Amino acid sequence: MAGEGLTGLVGLAADVIAALGEVGVAVATLAETVFPPLPSEVVLPLAGYLAQQGEMSLPLVVVAATVGGWVGALLLYWLGAALGEQRAIGVLARVPLLDRDDLERAAGWFHRHGRPAVGFGRLVPGVRSLISLPAGAARMPLLQFSLLTVLGSAVWNALLVGAGAALGTQYRTVERYAHVLDYAVYAALAGAVGWLVIRRARRARVS
């Protein structure tokens, strides 16, 4: 059974991923790219874990995650190209749990490091998804953008999926400590939401 031995949020996520298969991994990665608060750090290791258990193909999981990330990156690229950098940042800053500072930090990365940042920026949390926005606003050549996005995303996805697959070889250990993993995921999600809320509250007081 998918997610056998896993409980709570982690077990539910494992069951959903296994039910949807590689297509579900692609959709989840697309959603995480467009809406960064969704944690790929949870989804992709779980997918690798399930692949190690025989629920999915390990190479196809990496390919699916990379395709999903690329499609999500294209959506942000086109948003930046259509609206321009500052207007696009203004639109996305209104999305719950997305912070204007993170959007501007990603834009700063692109302006400091140029087009290569689209590739290596995929390995930097808080930058890897949002770097597509200034790249689109700068009208970076689409083919170059796509190649760098696919290469950077493939490395990041392979690392996370591989970590989950390595964990899958320790199935009995995972089963024994599944509740600890679940608490860790809850704590990480609560911490991320709390930090974003505090940052917005501080900014509102200053303004």
C-alpha positions as CSV (number, residue, x, y, z in Angstrom):
1,M,0.0,0.0,0.0
2,A,1.2,3.5,-0.8
3,G,2.5,5.3,2.3
4,E,2.2,2.3,4.5
5,G,3.8,3.1,7.8
6,L,3.4,6.8,7.2
7,T,0.9,8.8,9.2
8,G,-0.9,12.1,9.2
9,L,-0.1,14.8,6.6
10,V,2.9,12.8,5.3
11,G,0.9,9.6,4.9
12,L,-1.9,11.5,3.2
13,A,0.5,13.2,0.8
14,A,2.2,9.9,0.0
15,D,-1.2,8.3,-0.8
16,V,-2.2,11.2,-3.1
17,I,1.2,11.1,-4.9
18,A,1.0,7.4,-5.4
19,A,-2.6,7.6,-6.6
20,L,-1.8,10.2,-9.2
21,G,1.6,8.8,-10.2
22,E,4.2,10.7,-12.1
23,V,1.5,13.0,-13.5
24,G,0.7,14.0,-9.9
25,V,4.4,14.8,-9.3
26,A,4.4,17.1,-12.4
27,V,1.3,18.9,-11.3
28,A,2.6,19.3,-7.7
29,T,5.9,20.7,-9.0
30,L,4.1,23.1,-11.3
31,A,2.0,24.3,-8.4
32,E,5.1,24.8,-6.2
33,T,6.8,26.7,-8.9
34,V,3.9,29.2,-9.4
35,F,3.1,29.3,-5.7
36,P,6.4,28.9,-3.8
37,P,5.0,28.4,-0.3
38,L,4.0,24.9,-1.5
39,P,7.0,22.8,-0.4
40,S,8.8,20.8,-3.0
41,E,11.1,19.7,-0.1
42,V,8.2,17.6,1.1
43,V,6.6,16.4,-2.2
44,L,9.8,15.3,-4.1
45,P,11.4,13.2,-1.3
46,L,8.1,11.5,-0.8
47,A,7.9,10.8,-4.5
48,G,11.4,9.4,-4.4
49,Y,10.5,7.3,-1.4
50,L,7.5,5.8,-3.2
51,A,9.5,5.1,-6.3
52,Q,12.0,3.2,-4.2
53,Q,9.1,1.2,-2.9
54,G,8.1,0.3,-6.5
55,E,5.1,2.7,-6.7
56,M,6.6,4.8,-9.5
57,S,9.6,4.9,-11.8
58,L,12.5,6.8,-10.3
59,P,13.7,8.3,-13.6
60,L,10.2,9.3,-14.6
61,V,9.6,11.0,-11.3
62,V,12.6,13.3,-11.9
63,V,11.5,13.9,-15.5
64,A,7.9,14.7,-14.4
65,A,9.1,17.0,-11.7
66,T,11.4,18.8,-14.1
67,V,8.6,19.2,-16.8
68,G,6.2,20.5,-14.2
69,G,8.8,23.0,-12.9
70,W,9.5,24.1,-16.5
71,V,5.8,24.7,-17.3
72,G,5.4,26.7,-14.0
73,A,8.5,28.7,-14.8
74,L,7.0,29.6,-18.2
75,L,3.8,30.9,-16.6
76,L,5.9,33.3,-14.4
77,Y,8.1,34.2,-17.4
78,W,5.1,35.1,-19.5
79,L,3.6,37.1,-16.6
80,G,6.8,39.1,-16.3
81,A,7.0,39.6,-20.1
82,A,3.3,40.8,-20.2
83,L,3.2,43.1,-17.2
84,G,6.8,44.2,-16.7
85,E,8.8,43.5,-13.6
86,Q,7.3,45.9,-11.1
87,R,3.7,45.4,-12.1
88,A,4.1,41.6,-12.0
89,I,5.7,41.9,-8.5
90,G,2.8,44.1,-7.4
91,V,0.3,41.5,-8.6
92,L,2.0,38.5,-7.0
93,A,2.7,40.4,-3.8
94,R,-1.1,40.3,-3.2
95,V,-1.2,36.5,-3.2
96,P,-1.5,35.1,0.3
97,L,1.9,33.8,1.7
98,L,3.9,35.5,-1.1
99,D,6.0,38.3,0.2
100,R,7.2,41.3,-1.8
101,D,10.7,41.1,-0.3
102,D,11.1,37.6,-1.7
103,L,9.9,38.7,-5.2
104,E,12.3,41.7,-5.1
105,R,15.2,39.5,-3.9
106,A,14.7,37.1,-6.8
107,A,14.7,40.1,-9.2
108,G,17.9,41.4,-7.5
109,W,19.5,38.0,-8.1
110,F,18.7,38.2,-11.8
111,H,20.0,41.7,-12.2
112,R,23.2,41.0,-10.3
113,H,24.1,37.7,-11.9
114,G,22.4,37.9,-15.3
115,R,21.0,35.1,-17.3
116,P,23.0,32.3,-15.6
117,A,21.0,33.0,-12.5
118,V,18.1,31.3,-14.1
119,G,20.0,28.1,-13.9
120,F,21.9,28.1,-10.6
121,G,19.1,30.1,-9.0
122,R,17.0,27.0,-9.1
123,L,19.1,25.6,-6.3
124,V,18.4,28.6,-4.0
125,P,15.3,28.5,-1.9
126,G,13.1,31.6,-2.2
127,V,14.8,32.4,-5.6
128,R,14.4,29.2,-7.7
129,S,10.7,29.8,-8.6
130,L,10.5,33.6,-8.7
131,I,13.7,34.1,-10.8
132,S,11.4,33.5,-13.9
133,L,9.6,36.8,-13.3
134,P,12.5,39.2,-14.0
135,A,13.8,36.9,-16.7
136,G,10.5,37.3,-18.5
137,A,10.4,41.1,-17.9
138,A,13.9,41.4,-19.4
139,R,12.7,39.4,-22.5
140,M,15.4,36.8,-22.0
141,P,15.4,34.5,-25.1
142,L,12.9,31.8,-24.5
143,L,15.1,28.9,-25.6
144,Q,17.9,30.0,-23.4
145,F,15.6,30.5,-20.5
146,S,14.1,27.0,-21.0
147,L,17.4,25.3,-21.2
148,L,18.8,26.9,-18.1
149,T,15.5,26.3,-16.3
150,V,15.4,22.6,-17.2
151,L,19.1,22.0,-16.3
152,G,18.8,23.8,-12.9
153,S,15.5,22.2,-12.1
154,A,16.7,18.7,-13.0
155,V,19.6,19.0,-10.6
156,W,17.4,20.3,-7.7
157,N,14.7,17.6,-8.4
158,A,17.2,14.8,-8.7
159,L,18.8,15.8,-5.3
160,L,15.4,15.8,-3.5
161,V,14.1,12.7,-5.3
162,G,17.4,10.9,-4.7
163,A,17.3,11.8,-1.0
164,G,13.8,10.3,-0.8
165,A,14.9,7.1,-2.6
166,A,17.8,6.7,-0.2
167,L,15.4,7.0,2.7
168,G,13.2,4.4,1.0
169,T,16.0,1.8,1.5
170,Q,15.5,2.3,5.3
171,Y,11.8,1.5,5.3
172,R,11.6,0.0,8.7
173,T,13.4,3.1,10.2
174,V,11.0,5.4,8.4
175,E,8.0,3.4,9.7
176,R,9.3,3.5,13.3
177,Y,9.8,7.3,13.2
178,A,7.0,8.3,10.8
179,H,5.2,10.3,13.5
180,V,8.4,12.4,14.1
181,L,8.6,13.2,10.4
182,D,4.9,14.2,10.4
183,Y,5.6,16.6,13.4
184,A,8.6,18.0,11.5
185,V,6.5,18.8,8.4
186,Y,3.8,20.5,10.5
187,A,6.4,22.5,12.4
188,A,8.1,23.6,9.1
189,L,4.8,24.7,7.5
190,A,3.7,26.5,10.6
191,G,7.0,28.3,10.9
192,A,7.0,29.4,7.3
193,V,3.4,30.7,7.5
194,G,4.2,32.5,10.9
195,W,7.4,34.1,9.5
196,L,5.5,35.5,6.5
197,V,2.7,36.8,8.6
198,I,5.2,38.5,11.0
199,R,7.0,40.1,8.0
200,R,3.8,41.5,6.6
201,A,2.7,42.8,9.9
202,R,6.0,44.6,10.5
203,R,5.9,46.1,7.0
204,A,2.3,47.3,7.6
205,R,3.3,49.1,10.8
206,V,6.3,50.8,9.1
207,S,4.1,52.0,6.3
